[in-house]
Amino acid sequence: MSILANRDTRAVIIGGVAGVNAARRMAQFDFLVNRPLTVRAFIYPPEEGQQKEIYRGGELNNVTVYSSLGKALEENPDINTVLIYIGASRAYQSAKEALDSKGIKLVSMITEGVPEKDAKRLRKYALEKGKILNGPSSIGIMSAGECRLGVIGGEYKNLKLCNLYRPGSFGVITKSGGLSNEAMWLCAQNGDGITSAVAIGGDSYPGTDFVTYLNMFENDPDTKAVVIVGEVGGTLEEEAAEWYGKEIRRIKLIASLGVLPRVDHAAFVPVHEIKRCLRIKRKSGENQA
């Protein structure tokens, strides 16, 4: 199993060149795991009516560009996910429209620089609608062997090195996009790989917090442990620790790591410690078997 994204996920991308490039990366993963093309449509009014060439292996797919989300959903009723790749000035309205749309369960915002006021309003609105808003500033979501949303996981060779073509038993939650890739690689090299990985974005007010995703992993029987990589600023890490210590949990929390004060953005990760924890977890699993 996985959380958020699976083989039934079908996405529309709101955005221009960056969105098309992301769709091509996603199609590489679709080919790797032998699933239908994830991206079913694009929204970008200046290029309405055009078709973008997206290769899934040697298979050419022409994906239509629409002027509005409503039109795209009308012609592609299987779409259940929206990825937002447009500028910060327009991201709020696009996200709100996506959250209002029937059939949309997940909205992931890659957009950086979204004003804090807008981020707070969107988070509140998503909670009211009972939908998941991931981001802003998120590199994406990965479910090993099932679905890739965004460019999380990096280049094609990295997808294979991280064993992302088949599910493992570790969940990953990070703020930093780059460190989500690092954490997945560590889980593959020192464990059996991941079930799902979520980069929530490094902004002060993410649409969804660590605790929400920890609850999802707790309810996923295939996830045995979760690696969290945090950053300086905010209280999400403390809230996750409080959640974990409140009662006995089924999942193990491998690491919840902050940063050194001198580091500006990405977390400082003592890699040898993560490797040691992962090896202990793998060994204990073998002993139990």
Secondary structure, DSSP 8 states (H G I E B T S, - for coil): --SS--TT--EEEESSHHHHHHHHHHHHHHHHHT---SEEEEE-GGGTT-EEEEEETTEEEEEEEES-HHHHHHH-TT--EEEE-S-HHHHHHHHHHHHHSTT--EEEE------HHHHHHHHHHHHHHT-EEE-SS--EEEETTTEEEESTT-SHHHHHHTTTTS--SEEEEES-HHHHHHHHHHHHHHSS-EEEEEE--SSSS-SS-HHHHHHHHHT-TT--EEEEE--SSSSHHHHHHHHHHHS--SSEEEEEE---TT--SS----HHHHHHHHHHHHHHHHHH-
